Amino acid sequence: MWMTLAVLGSAGLLALLIVAVAALGRRFFWMRQLAFPLYVGAAVAALEVFRLLDPAWQPAALAEALAWAALFLGLITVFRLLGLYLFEVHLTARRGMRLPPLLPAVTMLLVYLVTALVTLRISFPRLDVAPLIATSAVTSLVLGLALQPILGNFFAGLVISVEKPFRINDWIRVGEQEGRVMAITWRTTHLRTRDNDNLVIPNSKLADERVLNYYYPHPLHMERIKVPAHFDEPPYHVRRVLLDCAAGVPGVLDKPAPEVYVLAFEASAVLYELRIWIEDMAQGPRIDSEVRARVWEEFHKEGIVIPYPIQTLEISRPEHPRHAAARRAAQGGPPPAQLYVAEGAERGRSLALDGAQPATVGRSRACGLALTDPNASKEHLRLAWEDGAWVMTDLGSSHGTRVNGRPAERAVLRPFDRIAIGDTVMIFEID
């Protein structure tokens, strides 16, 4: 009867204490962190109640075992409180350090093991701990060989936690997979892909694979968008349009500023590369799509052709553009030309030249091309077809005119000559 009462009483107390610890752990952070010592204390209390309710059952070693459990419980409670202060208060809250999730858990596990061995030696002086340690070593070797993949993942997780090749919320690429790091556990790392799927990768594979971290040492990432354009389009014109396409797209950074490079002269087109900078790698496909859509729209507005793959077979040597212009001039008329504004407030505007009458450029609205540049005079320069050539004449401007970087009052223009008025740069083009 006493045995039944003792079993029921101790089991009931153990269940009550476990339920109480679990309930308080849901409400209080410190209770959750002290869950292991409290559960050990519940087991010790249940054994003590069983011993008190059944006086007939009094093994000789029970009192020593309970004394050892009480000592072990007190020490691990103190060490756990010290660990909480060190990891949660001192290092995290005060110094602002982001600790690896595995570091506190592994540290406390080692502390518990060492405390258990030391307290066993103190409570049981006649107990030889050396065979226990040796047996543990042999057991650990056997388990290590049997659990080699799991242990490999565990130690790889420790290395990742200490070395920190990537952190929570970093965007990484592992092999052909990429995603945002959501969790780093003792065995696996969890990535959230662009498709909002959870990708679980063993830590041992991360240790062996190349890992590309898009967020370290900074989250800035360069996107490269290649765009072909027709050979007839001047590079400065295409460059201006591509830069305008990148401006204002959500997610594209102003600093560093977008850049345009001429990559290659291919069989059917000139290949350009628009380089933009973004911060959120997860939005890369959306940003690329919006920029390409704007490129298509702006190219059609500006009349820039995106050529199909073509191949031209030349039967005879083509006529040089300069000879063609001279031939058209000899036939009695000037070749069609225009003045294109490449830099300045009026960037992108152009002035068509037909040779029928001179065209003027200046701040006056009566000019064919009106500029807002403060260095431009009311009537700054004149373009006219004279003696079989296009001629630029400065009209006595206050700040002068530069042709290809040199001051000029009068100059015979050739294709792609650059005419500068203050900060405004215009390019002379002949069709």
C-alpha positions as CSV (number, residue, x, y, z in Angstrom):
1,M,0.0,0.0,0.0
2,W,2.8,2.4,0.9
3,M,4.5,1.6,-2.4
4,T,1.4,2.4,-4.4
5,L,0.8,5.6,-2.5
6,A,4.5,6.6,-2.9
7,V,4.4,5.9,-6.7
8,L,1.1,7.9,-7.1
9,G,2.3,10.8,-5.0
10,S,5.7,11.1,-6.7
11,A,4.2,10.7,-10.2
12,G,1.5,13.3,-9.5
13,L,4.1,15.8,-8.1
14,L,6.3,15.2,-11.1
15,A,3.5,15.8,-13.6
16,L,2.3,18.9,-11.7
17,L,5.8,20.4,-11.6
18,I,6.3,19.7,-15.3
19,V,3.0,21.3,-16.2
20,A,3.8,24.3,-14.1
21,V,7.2,24.8,-15.6
22,A,5.8,24.5,-19.1
23,A,3.0,27.0,-18.4
24,L,5.3,29.5,-16.8
25,G,7.8,29.1,-19.7
26,R,5.2,30.3,-22.1
27,R,4.8,33.6,-20.2
28,F,8.3,34.3,-18.9
29,F,11.5,34.4,-20.9
30,W,13.7,33.5,-17.9
31,M,11.6,30.4,-17.1
32,R,12.1,29.1,-20.6
33,Q,15.8,29.5,-20.3
34,L,15.9,27.7,-17.0
35,A,13.7,24.8,-18.2
36,F,16.4,22.1,-18.0
37,P,17.4,22.8,-14.4
38,L,13.8,23.1,-13.4
39,Y,12.9,19.7,-15.0
40,V,15.9,18.2,-13.2
41,G,14.6,19.7,-9.9
42,A,11.2,18.3,-10.6
43,A,12.6,14.8,-10.9
44,V,14.7,15.2,-7.7
45,A,11.6,16.4,-5.8
46,A,9.6,13.5,-7.1
47,L,12.3,11.0,-5.9
48,E,12.4,12.7,-2.5
49,V,8.6,12.5,-2.1
50,F,8.8,8.8,-3.0
51,R,11.4,8.2,-0.4
52,L,9.4,10.0,2.3
53,L,6.1,8.2,1.5
54,D,7.7,4.8,1.5
55,P,10.0,4.4,4.5
56,A,10.5,0.7,3.8
57,W,12.3,1.6,0.5
58,Q,15.5,3.2,1.6
59,P,18.4,2.1,-0.6
60,A,21.8,3.0,0.7
61,A,22.9,4.9,-2.4
62,L,19.6,6.9,-2.7
63,A,20.6,9.5,-0.2
64,E,24.0,10.0,-1.9
65,A,22.3,10.1,-5.3
66,L,19.8,12.8,-4.1
67,A,22.6,14.8,-2.6
68,W,24.5,14.6,-5.8
69,A,21.4,15.6,-7.8
70,A,20.8,18.6,-5.5
71,L,24.4,19.7,-5.8
72,F,24.3,19.2,-9.6
73,L,21.0,21.1,-9.8
74,G,22.3,24.1,-7.8
75,L,25.5,24.4,-9.8
76,I,23.9,24.1,-13.2
77,T,21.2,26.7,-12.2
78,V,24.0,29.1,-11.2
79,F,25.9,28.4,-14.4
80,R,22.8,28.8,-16.5
81,L,22.1,32.2,-14.9
82,L,25.7,33.3,-15.6
83,G,25.4,32.1,-19.2
84,L,22.2,34.0,-19.7
85,Y,23.8,37.2,-18.3
86,L,26.9,36.7,-20.5
87,F,25.1,35.8,-23.8
88,E,21.8,37.7,-23.5
89,V,22.7,40.8,-21.5
90,H,26.4,41.5,-21.7
91,L,27.3,40.5,-25.2
92,T,24.0,40.9,-27.0
93,A,22.2,43.8,-25.3
94,R,25.1,45.9,-24.1
95,R,27.8,45.3,-26.7
96,G,25.4,44.7,-29.6
97,M,27.0,41.5,-30.8
98,R,25.0,39.0,-32.9
99,L,26.0,35.6,-31.5
100,P,25.6,32.4,-33.6
101,P,22.5,30.5,-32.4
102,L,24.5,27.3,-31.8
103,L,27.2,29.0,-29.6
104,P,25.2,29.4,-26.3
105,A,23.6,25.9,-26.7
106,V,26.9,24.1,-27.3
107,T,28.7,26.0,-24.5
108,M,26.0,25.2,-21.9
109,L,26.0,21.5,-23.0
110,L,29.7,21.3,-22.3
111,V,29.3,23.1,-19.0
112,Y,26.6,20.6,-18.0
113,L,28.8,17.6,-18.9
114,V,31.8,18.9,-17.0
115,T,29.6,19.8,-14.0
116,A,28.1,16.4,-13.9
117,L,31.5,14.7,-13.9
118,V,32.9,17.0,-11.2
119,T,29.9,16.7,-8.9
120,L,30.0,12.9,-9.3
121,R,33.6,12.9,-8.1
122,I,32.7,15.1,-5.2
123,S,29.6,13.2,-4.1
124,F,31.0,9.7,-4.6
125,P,34.7,9.9,-3.6
126,R,35.1,6.1,-4.1
127,L,33.8,6.4,-7.7
128,D,36.5,6.2,-10.3
129,V,35.6,8.6,-13.0
130,A,38.4,7.5,-15.4
131,P,36.7,4.3,-16.6
132,L,33.6,6.3,-17.1
133,I,35.5,8.8,-19.2
134,A,37.2,6.0,-21.1
135,T,33.9,4.2,-21.7
136,S,32.4,7.5,-22.9
137,A,35.3,7.9,-25.3
138,V,34.9,4.5,-26.8
139,T,31.1,5.0,-27.0
140,S,31.7,8.4,-28.6
141,L,34.0,6.8,-31.2
142,V,31.4,4.1,-32.1
143,L,28.6,6.6,-32.2
144,G,30.8,9.0,-34.2
145,L,31.4,6.3,-36.9
146,A,27.7,5.4,-37.0
147,L,26.5,9.0,-37.0
148,Q,29.2,10.5,-39.2
149,P,26.9,12.4,-41.6
150,I,25.0,13.9,-38.6
151,L,28.2,14.8,-36.8
152,G,29.6,16.3,-40.0
153,N,26.6,18.5,-40.3
154,F,26.8,19.4,-36.6
155,F,30.5,20.5,-36.8
156,A,29.9,22.2,-40.1
157,G,27.1,24.2,-38.4
158,L,29.6,25.1,-35.6
159,V,32.1,26.4,-38.2
160,I,29.4,28.4,-39.9
161,S,28.3,29.9,-36.6
162,V,31.8,30.9,-35.7
163,E,33.2,32.0,-39.1
164,K,29.9,33.6,-40.2
165,P,30.3,33.4,-44.0
166,F,26.6,34.4,-44.1
167,R,24.0,35.6,-41.6
168,I,20.3,35.6,-41.1
169,N,18.5,37.6,-43.9
170,D,21.6,37.4,-46.2
171,W,20.9,36.4,-49.8
172,I,23.3,33.6,-50.9
173,R,23.8,31.3,-53.8
174,V,24.8,27.7,-53.3
175,G,25.5,25.8,-56.5
176,E,22.4,26.4,-58.7
177,Q,20.2,27.4,-55.8
178,E,19.8,30.8,-54.2
179,G,17.7,32.4,-51.6
180,R,17.5,34.4,-48.3
181,V,18.9,32.8,-45.2
182,M,16.0,32.2,-42.7
183,A,17.6,29.9,-40.1
184,I,20.9,28.2,-39.2
185,T,20.4,25.1,-37.1
186,W,22.9,22.6,-35.7
187,R,22.3,20.3,-38.8
188,T,20.8,22.4,-41.7
189,T,20.5,25.9,-43.1
190,H,17.1,27.1,-44.4
191,L,16.8,29.3,-47.4
192,R,13.6,31.1,-48.7
193,T,13.7,31.1,-52.5
194,R,12.1,33.7,-54.8
195,D,9.3,31.2,-55.3
196,N,8.6,31.5,-51.5
197,D,9.7,27.9,-51.0
198,N,11.8,26.7,-48.0
199,L,15.0,25.1,-49.2
200,V,16.8,23.0,-46.6
201,I,20.6,22.4,-47.2
202,P,22.8,20.2,-44.9
203,N,25.5,22.2,-43.3
204,S,28.2,19.7,-44.5
205,K,27.2,20.5,-48.1
206,L,27.5,24.3,-47.4
207,A,31.0,23.6,-46.1
208,D,32.0,21.8,-49.3
209,E,30.2,24.1,-51.9
210,R,31.1,27.5,-53.1
211,V,28.8,30.0,-51.3
212,L,28.2,33.4,-53.0
213,N,27.0,35.9,-50.5
214,Y,25.3,38.9,-52.2
215,Y,25.0,40.8,-48.9
216,Y,28.6,40.7,-47.7
217,P,30.5,43.0,-47.3
218,H,27.6,45.2,-48.4
219,P,24.2,44.6,-50.0
220,L,24.9,46.5,-53.2
221,H,24.8,44.4,-56.3
222,M,25.4,45.2,-59.9
223,E,23.0,44.1,-62.6
224,R,24.1,43.9,-66.2
225,I,21.5,44.4,-69.0
226,K,22.7,43.8,-72.5
227,V,20.9,45.7,-75.3
228,P,21.7,45.6,-79.1
229,A,21.2,48.7,-81.3
230,H,21.5,49.4,-85.0
231,F,24.9,50.4,-86.4
232,D,23.4,53.6,-87.7
233,E,22.7,54.9,-84.2
234,P,25.5,57.0,-82.6
235,P,26.8,55.6,-79.3
236,Y,26.2,58.8,-77.4
237,H,22.5,58.8,-78.5
238,V,22.0,55.2,-77.3
239,R,23.9,55.8,-74.1
240,R,21.7,58.8,-73.3
241,V,18.5,56.8,-73.9
242,L,19.7,53.8,-71.8
243,L,20.6,56.1,-68.9
244,D,17.1,57.7,-69.0
245,C,15.6,54.2,-69.0
246,A,17.3,53.3,-65.7
247,A,16.4,56.6,-64.0
248,G,13.3,56.4,-61.8
249,V,12.8,52.6,-61.8
250,P,11.9,51.5,-58.3
251,G,14.9,49.6,-56.8
252,V,17.6,51.1,-59.0
253,L,20.0,53.2,-57.0
254,D,21.1,56.7,-58.0
255,K,24.5,56.2,-56.2
256,P,26.5,54.5,-57.6
257,A,25.1,55.9,-60.8
258,P,24.1,53.7,-63.8
259,E,26.7,53.3,-66.5
260,V,26.6,52.3,-70.2
261,Y,29.4,50.4,-72.0
262,V,29.9,49.6,-75.6
263,L,30.7,45.9,-75.4
264,A,31.2,44.7,-79.0
265,F,30.5,45.2,-82.6
266,E,28.5,42.1,-83.5
267,A,27.4,40.8,-86.9
268,S,24.1,42.6,-86.9
269,A,24.3,45.2,-84.1
270,V,26.3,47.2,-81.7
271,L,26.0,45.5,-78.3
272,Y,25.6,47.8,-75.3
273,E,25.6,47.0,-71.6
274,L,23.6,48.9,-69.0
275,R,25.0,48.5,-65.5
276,I,22.7,49.4,-62.6
277,W,23.0,49.0,-58.9
278,I,20.4,47.4,-56.6
279,E,20.2,46.7,-52.9
280,D,17.7,43.9,-52.7
281,M,18.9,40.8,-54.7
282,A,15.4,39.2,-54.3
283,Q,13.9,42.0,-56.5
284,G,16.6,41.6,-59.2
285,P,14.3,39.8,-61.9
286,R,11.5,42.4,-61.4
287,I,13.9,45.3,-61.7
288,D,15.5,43.8,-64.9
289,S,12.1,43.3,-66.4
290,E,11.0,46.9,-65.8
291,V,14.2,48.3,-67.2
292,R,14.0,46.2,-70.3
293,A,10.3,47.2,-70.8
294,R,11.4,50.9,-70.6
295,V,14.3,50.2,-73.1
296,W,11.8,48.9,-75.6
297,E,9.4,51.8,-75.1
298,E,12.1,54.5,-75.3
299,F,13.9,52.9,-78.3
300,H,10.6,53.1,-80.2
301,K,10.0,56.7,-79.2
302,E,13.5,57.7,-80.2
303,G,13.4,55.7,-83.4
304,I,16.3,53.4,-82.4
305,V,16.1,50.0,-84.1
306,I,16.8,46.8,-82.2
307,P,18.0,44.8,-85.2
308,Y,17.2,41.2,-86.1
309,P,20.1,38.9,-86.7
310,I,21.1,39.7,-90.3
311,Q,24.0,39.0,-92.5
312,T,25.0,41.3,-95.4
313,L,26.9,40.1,-98.5
314,E,28.8,42.9,-100.1
315,I,29.3,42.5,-103.9
316,S,31.1,45.8,-104.4
317,R,33.0,48.2,-102.2
318,P,30.6,50.7,-100.6
319,E,31.0,54.4,-101.2
320,H,32.7,56.3,-98.4
321,P,30.3,58.6,-96.6
322,R,32.5,61.7,-97.3
323,H,32.6,60.9,-101.0
324,A,28.8,60.4,-100.9
325,A,28.3,63.7,-99.3
326,A,30.6,65.4,-101.9
327,R,28.7,63.7,-104.7
328,R,25.3,64.9,-103.3
329,A,26.8,68.4,-102.9
330,A,28.0,68.3,-106.5
331,Q,24.5,67.4,-107.6
332,G,23.3,70.8,-106.3
333,G,22.1,70.3,-102.7
334,P,23.4,69.9,-99.2
335,P,23.1,66.5,-97.5
336,P,20.5,66.3,-94.7
337,A,22.0,67.1,-91.4
338,Q,21.0,67.8,-87.8
339,L,22.4,69.2,-84.6
340,Y,21.9,66.8,-81.7
341,V,22.1,68.0,-78.0
342,A,24.1,65.3,-76.2
343,E,24.7,67.1,-72.8
344,G,23.0,70.0,-71.1
345,A,19.5,71.0,-70.0
346,E,18.1,70.4,-73.5
347,R,19.7,66.9,-73.8
348,G,17.9,64.8,-76.4
349,R,16.6,67.7,-78.5
350,S,17.8,68.1,-82.1
351,L,17.7,70.8,-84.8
352,A,17.1,69.6,-88.4
353,L,19.3,71.3,-91.1
354,D,18.2,71.4,-94.7
355,G,20.4,74.1,-96.1
356,A,17.6,76.2,-97.5
357,Q,18.2,78.9,-95.0
358,P,20.7,79.4,-92.1
359,A,19.7,78.0,-88.6
360,T,20.6,79.8,-85.4
361,V,21.3,78.6,-81.9
362,G,21.0,80.7,-78.8
363,R,18.8,81.8,-75.8
364,S,16.3,83.6,-77.9
365,R,13.0,81.8,-78.6
366,A,13.3,83.0,-82.2
367,C,16.3,80.7,-82.6
368,G,15.9,77.3,-84.3
369,L,17.4,75.7,-81.2
370,A,16.7,77.6,-78.0
371,L,19.0,76.9,-75.1
372,T,18.6,77.7,-71.4
373,D,22.4,77.6,-70.7
374,P,23.4,80.8,-69.0
375,N,26.6,81.0,-71.1
376,A,24.6,81.1,-74.3
377,S,24.0,84.5,-76.0
378,K,20.6,85.5,-77.4
379,E,21.9,84.6,-80.9
380,H,25.0,82.6,-80.2
381,L,25.9,80.9,-83.5
382,R,24.7,80.2,-87.0
383,L,24.8,77.0,-89.1
384,A,24.7,77.4,-92.9
385,W,25.5,75.6,-96.2
386,E,28.3,77.6,-97.8
387,D,30.5,76.7,-100.7
388,G,29.6,73.0,-100.6
389,A,30.1,72.5,-96.8
390,W,28.3,73.1,-93.5
391,V,29.8,76.0,-91.7
392,M,29.5,77.2,-88.1
393,T,29.9,80.9,-87.5
394,D,30.0,82.4,-84.0
395,L,27.8,85.6,-83.9
396,G,29.9,87.5,-81.5
397,S,28.8,85.6,-78.4
398,S,30.0,86.7,-74.9
399,H,31.5,83.4,-73.8
400,G,32.5,82.0,-77.2
401,T,32.0,78.7,-78.9
402,R,34.2,75.5,-78.8
403,V,34.5,73.0,-81.6
404,N,36.0,69.7,-80.6
405,G,37.3,71.4,-77.4
406,R,39.0,74.4,-79.2
407,P,37.7,77.9,-79.4
408,A,36.4,78.7,-82.9
409,E,34.7,81.7,-84.5
410,R,34.2,79.9,-87.8
411,A,34.6,76.3,-88.6
412,V,33.8,73.9,-91.4
413,L,31.9,71.0,-89.8
414,R,32.5,67.4,-90.4
415,P,30.3,64.5,-89.2
416,F,30.3,64.0,-85.4
417,D,32.0,67.3,-84.6
418,R,31.2,68.4,-81.1
419,I,30.1,72.0,-80.6
420,A,30.1,73.3,-77.0
421,I,28.4,76.3,-75.5
422,G,29.0,76.5,-71.8
423,D,27.8,73.2,-70.4
424,T,25.8,72.3,-73.5
425,V,27.4,69.9,-75.9
426,M,25.9,69.5,-79.4
427,I,27.0,66.9,-82.0
428,F,26.8,67.7,-85.7
429,E,25.4,64.7,-87.7
430,I,25.0,64.1,-91.4
431,D,22.5,61.5,-92.6
